[in-house]
Amino acid sequence: MLENLTAYKNQNILTVRAESRLLQSGQYELRPDVSQDVFRLQDTRVTANVEPSNTVARSLGSITMDNDGYGRYRGEVQICKRDLEANHRVNVIGRIIEEDIPLLFLLKPGQTIKLIIE
């Protein structure tokens, strides 16, 4: 945890651990525009079909992907900032490890986040 906070302070990169069946470990940029509900990961949209799956209620720290129901936003990955209701256009694809959820409050628009998928 200490080395993660050092990287955050020196390089503005926040490292968090997550569980996901679809995402790979790596660095992602947060979109610069602010959303009250989610952190949106840049350059994650896709043109391939994303079928609705696991469209359940989303809690703080849930990792989601917009499905075909969102049209041009298909494939966009988000991390929930708060609890949200289920949405038939949003698939839950993972979650931030419980111990790392407090780190989410350090994130700012346009920042780099490094996800370590466990």
C-alpha angles and dihedrals in degrees: 000000000000093000089049091055091046090054088047092052097042103034104018089239116134116203118205132172120233144174117227138152093206110031125080127215112268148103121295132183118229115230112257093230115089125238121188092214108037147019106238119214114222123235096014099115116114137197095215119093117275106196118210109265134157092005093173135140112297122224131196106293096023114142112219140183125204111238132210090289090074095058112202091016090062111140096016110146123216139178114219117241091193142004113294134184122252115278121195089218095056126072120203105225102170147322143244113259108264094241091055098049093093088061090065089074088067093061121108132186113278093020127132119247123192113208119202107197111210 
